[in-house]
Every structure is written in C-alpha cells, then in structure tokens.
Amino acid sequence: MSTLDVLSEDEQLVVRTVRDFVDKEVRPVARELEHANTYPEVLIAQMKRLGIFGLAIPTEYGGTPVSTPCFVLVTEELARGWMSLAGAMGGHTVVAKLLLHYGTEQQKRRFLPTMATGETRATIALTEPSGGSDLQALRTVARKDADGGYLINGSKTWITNSRRSALIALLCKTDPEAKPAHRGISILLVEHGPGLTVSRDLPKLGYKGVESCELSFDDHRAPADAVLGGTEGKGFAQMMKGLETGRLQVAARALGVGRAALEDALAYAQERESFGKPIWQHQSIGNYLADMATSLTAARQLTLYAAREAEAGRRVDMEAGMAKLFASETALQIALNAVRIHGGYGYSTEFDVERYFRDAPLMIVGEGTNEIQRNVTASQLVKRGGLDR
Ligand SMILES: Cc1cc2nc3c(=O)[nH]c(=O)nc-3n(C[C@H](O)[C@H](O)[C@H](O)COP(=O)(O)OP(=O)(O)OC[C@H]3O[C@@H](n4cnc5c(N)ncnc54)[C@H](O)[C@@H]3O)c2cc1C
C-alpha cells in the first residue's frame, strides 16, 4: 500500500504535483540556495501559484483546502526538497487556522483571501529573549491607549519569516497582573509600522534562506479590533490549539528531512563499494538502512494518526506532541546515520546529507521543545486516564 492511499484521488494528485515540483524545481537548486543563504524568491512564487499557501483556507475565503493528512504529506514533500520551504508555510498555516477557529468574520474577510494566494504571508510570534517554553511568563505587553487601540512594548526573538510576513499573530499580555497569568494573555493581529522594528536576522546552524528575526516593539500601535476574536484574555488557549497544527507541521517536516536522508543513503550504499562489494551488503550498513526505514515508517504512521484525529475535529495536543517528538528524534538519528553511511563525503558541503544533519535539530526544538512535548503527553495521559479515549 502506498502512503498516498489514505488520501482521496484528488488529494493524491495534490501531493504528486508538489512531489514533481520538488523533484524538478527544488532539489536541483536547494544546495546552492542553502549555502548562499538566499531567500528562495522564485520557489516561493511557484508555491504561491501551486496554491500551497491556501491549503488550510476554505474556498469561501479563496483557498483550496485539503484534509490534514494531505497537508502533512504536502509538507513532507516540501521538506524532502528543502526544509526551509516547509518553514515558509508553517507559521502561515497556524495563523490561518487561528483566524478560522477564533477570528471575527471581519478578521477572516480581511486577512484570509490574500493569505490564500500567499500575497499576505503570516507568522506567529511567541518566543521572547527571556524564554520560549514558559509562555505564561512572557513580558510583551499591549496596553489600551486613549483612543481604544493598543500600545505594544516588548521584544520577541526567533520569529521566522517575520521580515516578509505582513501579518504577525503576536502572543502578548493585555492584563499583566492577571492571575493565573494565562487569563491576561491575548493574540493581537499585528502589522508592520512605526514602533515595530525587525532588529536582527539571527545566524543559524541550518534552516537557511528564510529569516528568523528579533522583533522590537516600542510603543507600536494596534487598532482596537486587533485582538483575535475580539475578546481579551483568550490568547493562551487559542495559541495552544494553533500549536496542534504547528506541531503536526513540524512532525511532517521531520518526515521530509528523514526521507531525504534515507533516500540519499540508500542510493549511495548501492553505488559505493568497499572490500569488493556495495557497502549496503556489509551488515552494519544494511542494519542502519533497515533501522532508518523502520523508524521513518513508524514516525509517518504516528503523524498520520495524529493528522486523522485532528481531521475528525478531536483535541490532538498529545497526539501531535507524540508525533512531533518521535518524528523529530527519528529524523535526527536518520540524518546522523546518513552521514555515517556517506563516510567522509557525509561531511562534505558538496553533498546534501550535511544539510539534513544541520536541519534536523530544529525539529527537536521548534514549536515547543521535545522536553515540553513529553510534559504535555505525560499530563494528558494522566488526565485522560491512559491512551484510550
Ligand atoms: C530556527 C528557529 C525558528 C524559530 N521560529 C519561531 C517562530 O517563528 N516563532 C516563535 O514564536 N518561536 C520560534 N522559535 C523559537 C522556539 O519555539 C523556541 O526556541 C523553543 O520554544 C524553546 O524556547 P527557548 O529557546 O527559549 O528555550 P527555553 O525555554 O529557555 O528552554 C531551554 C531548555 O530547557 C528545557 N525546558 C524548559 N522548560 C522545561 C520544562 N518545564 N520541562 C522540561 N524541560 C524544560 C527546554 O526543553 C530546553 O531544553 C524558533 C526557534 C528556532 C531555533
């Protein structure tokens, strides 16, 4: 059975189209763009034309929506070509879901149609220099000003795509004194303007080409209707729901990087010879390949399971967390083994495996570290009385 069999024929076509795009347009240029740290202008334009930025947006708002399993497999394809491309639509999709679930009709009509075409790109801003795991301790504050709007002060860091995203879903405190703290947290839909500075592009190990930046808010004004859904104090719960999509997306990115590493290693192990035979015939190398394929298949099944649960409308904080945890640790191990299998060439920037090895660690950290995923899973296990619902 092919992985795509879980999808309708129409959705299989969507994934195949993206697969072709990756093989023909992305893989031939990814290494060069990566090493030059070049923003992939042409590829992003092609992704817009393919409708990739509208895959989570209903037709009434101009999108071409697909099921969550299809979204996962599209993301896997993009990341197989270059993880940075999947990153370019990660936060964007989380914001689309936030708007759909919680936005007022006016907010949906304002942002979703141009987000669907990719004309408006969006990102999420949660992490601050003082911490990203403990979000209730965040310090960015939006205070009501005299005309009923908000004045925002604070700083965010590691915000991906933020230079090019016209829309930023900003997690901040509208009531810094609230107890418990999450009751004072809101999401503000923020746009660039005076008082918002993209202060720095952060240098990174991998995930090149797309920018991850520091943002500085210094009396940045946002209108009164910038609060997602119109009611303050709901932002923490809203973002936790949005992160279910984000974590599925990161799990899918890990599948893509893991698959690319396995495919390269499998090909190389059949070409390269030592001691008179292709190296895959040495038991150690064959065992690596078998373990890589086994864990990748398990990771994909876990991710698709979480995606199906999400599609059924169920809460998937634990399921998406488990998928993200397992798929990212798997990708890291597969990338390392791909380097081993390539011997010295695995360390060469003239091959792609060193890129997979640099990209894989992001997935164990981003969208909530794997330590946090374990915390979520353990507390959900206790709350739900085990795995079965
Ligand atoms: C390339 C890149 C892109 C990113 N893009 C974005 C983005 O677009 N938007 C955004 O908002 N953020 C983004 N992030 C930030 C990312 O989400 C955070 O780095 C991550 O959530 C961890 O936060 P931190 O770095 O502050 O680590 P900390 O929270 O300081 O954690 C440090 C260590 O302590 C552990 N730890 C902390 N608390 C606990 C606990 N309770 N139990 C167990 N262990 C714990 C962590 O797991 C980690 O190992 C990005 C990060 C990177 C590297």
The ligand as an SDF file (V2000), in Angstrom:
LIG
                    3D

 53 58  0  0  0  0  0  0  0  0999 V2000
   15.2550   28.3570   13.7400 C   0  0  0  0  0  0  0  0  0  0  0  0
   14.1940   28.6530   14.7380 C   0  0  0  0  0  0  0  0  0  0  0  0
   12.9890   29.1700   14.3260 C   0  0  0  0  0  0  0  0  0  0  0  0
   12.0110   29.5220   15.2630 C   0  0  0  0  0  0  0  0  0  0  0  0
   10.8490   30.1160   14.8300 N   0  0  0  0  0  0  0  0  0  0  0  0
    9.9790   30.6010   15.7620 C   0  0  0  0  0  0  0  0  0  0  0  0
    8.8220   31.3580   15.3550 C   0  0  0  0  0  0  0  0  0  0  0  0
    8.5510   31.5470   14.1680 O   0  0  0  0  0  0  0  0  0  0  0  0
    8.0220   31.8680   16.3230 N   0  0  0  0  0  0  0  0  0  0  0  0
    8.2570   31.6960   17.6530 C   0  0  0  0  0  0  0  0  0  0  0  0
    7.4940   32.1890   18.4730 O   0  0  0  0  0  0  0  0  0  0  0  0
    9.3450   30.9670   18.0640 N   0  0  0  0  0  0  0  0  0  0  0  0
   10.2040   30.4300   17.1530 C   0  0  0  0  0  0  0  0  0  0  0  0
   11.3030   29.7080   17.5620 N   0  0  0  0  0  0  0  0  0  0  0  0
   11.5790   29.5920   18.9820 C   0  0  0  0  0  0  0  0  0  0  0  0
   11.3400   28.2020   19.5730 C   0  0  0  0  0  0  0  0  0  0  0  0
    9.9640   27.9120   19.5640 O   0  0  0  0  0  0  0  0  0  0  0  0
   11.9560   28.2150   20.9750 C   0  0  0  0  0  0  0  0  0  0  0  0
   13.3720   28.2620   20.8180 O   0  0  0  0  0  0  0  0  0  0  0  0
   11.5600   26.9990   21.7960 C   0  0  0  0  0  0  0  0  0  0  0  0
   10.1950   27.0410   22.1060 O   0  0  0  0  0  0  0  0  0  0  0  0
   12.3550   26.9100   23.1090 C   0  0  0  0  0  0  0  0  0  0  0  0
   12.3870   28.1240   23.7950 O   0  0  0  0  0  0  0  0  0  0  0  0
   13.7910   28.7040   24.3250 P   0  0  0  0  0  0  0  0  0  0  0  0
   14.7240   28.7010   23.1570 O   0  0  0  0  0  0  0  0  0  0  0  0
   13.5430   29.9790   24.9980 O   0  0  0  0  0  0  0  0  0  0  0  0
   14.3070   27.6210   25.3450 O   0  0  0  0  0  0  0  0  0  0  0  0
   13.9820   27.5710   26.9150 P   0  0  0  0  0  0  0  0  0  0  0  0
   12.5190   27.6820   27.1340 O   0  0  0  0  0  0  0  0  0  0  0  0
   14.8570   28.5180   27.6150 O   0  0  0  0  0  0  0  0  0  0  0  0
   14.4430   26.0760   27.2520 O   0  0  0  0  0  0  0  0  0  0  0  0
   15.8260   25.7100   27.4170 C   0  0  0  0  0  0  0  0  0  0  0  0
   15.8870   24.2070   27.7240 C   0  0  0  0  0  0  0  0  0  0  0  0
   15.1620   23.9370   28.9420 O   0  0  0  0  0  0  0  0  0  0  0  0
   14.1550   22.9610   28.6980 C   0  0  0  0  0  0  0  0  0  0  0  0
   12.9710   23.2520   29.4950 N   0  0  0  0  0  0  0  0  0  0  0  0
   12.4000   24.4630   29.7150 C   0  0  0  0  0  0  0  0  0  0  0  0
   11.2980   24.3210   30.4650 N   0  0  0  0  0  0  0  0  0  0  0  0
   11.1630   22.9870   30.7210 C   0  0  0  0  0  0  0  0  0  0  0  0
   10.2180   22.2030   31.4370 C   0  0  0  0  0  0  0  0  0  0  0  0
    9.1510   22.7430   32.0510 N   0  0  0  0  0  0  0  0  0  0  0  0
   10.4210   20.8600   31.4800 N   0  0  0  0  0  0  0  0  0  0  0  0
   11.4720   20.2840   30.8700 C   0  0  0  0  0  0  0  0  0  0  0  0
   12.4080   20.9720   30.1740 N   0  0  0  0  0  0  0  0  0  0  0  0
   12.2450   22.3160   30.1060 C   0  0  0  0  0  0  0  0  0  0  0  0
   13.8570   23.0840   27.2030 C   0  0  0  0  0  0  0  0  0  0  0  0
   13.2670   21.8900   26.7100 O   0  0  0  0  0  0  0  0  0  0  0  0
   15.2380   23.3330   26.6510 C   0  0  0  0  0  0  0  0  0  0  0  0
   15.9300   22.1120   26.5590 O   0  0  0  0  0  0  0  0  0  0  0  0
   12.2570   29.3020   16.6310 C   0  0  0  0  0  0  0  0  0  0  0  0
   13.4660   28.7230   17.0480 C   0  0  0  0  0  0  0  0  0  0  0  0
   14.4270   28.4110   16.1230 C   0  0  0  0  0  0  0  0  0  0  0  0
   15.7290   27.8390   16.6050 C   0  0  0  0  0  0  0  0  0  0  0  0
  1  2  1  0
  2  3  1  0
  2 52  2  0
  3  4  2  0
  4  5  1  0
  4 50  1  0
  5  6  2  0
  6  7  1  0
  6 13  1  0
  7  8  2  0
  7  9  1  0
  9 10  1  0
 10 11  2  0
 10 12  1  0
 12 13  2  0
 13 14  1  0
 14 15  1  0
 14 50  1  0
 15 16  1  0
 16 17  1  0
 16 18  1  0
 18 19  1  0
 18 20  1  0
 20 21  1  0
 20 22  1  0
 22 23  1  0
 23 24  1  0
 24 25  2  0
 24 26  1  0
 24 27  1  0
 27 28  1  0
 28 29  2  0
 28 30  1  0
 28 31  1  0
 31 32  1  0
 32 33  1  0
 33 34  1  0
 33 48  1  0
 34 35  1  0
 35 36  1  0
 35 46  1  0
 36 37  1  0
 36 45  1  0
 37 38  2  0
 38 39  1  0
 39 40  1  0
 39 45  2  0
 40 41  1  0
 40 42  2  0
 42 43  1  0
 43 44  2  0
 44 45  1  0
 46 47  1  0
 46 48  1  0
 48 49  1  0
 50 51  2  0
 51 52  1  0
 52 53  1  0
M  END
$$$$
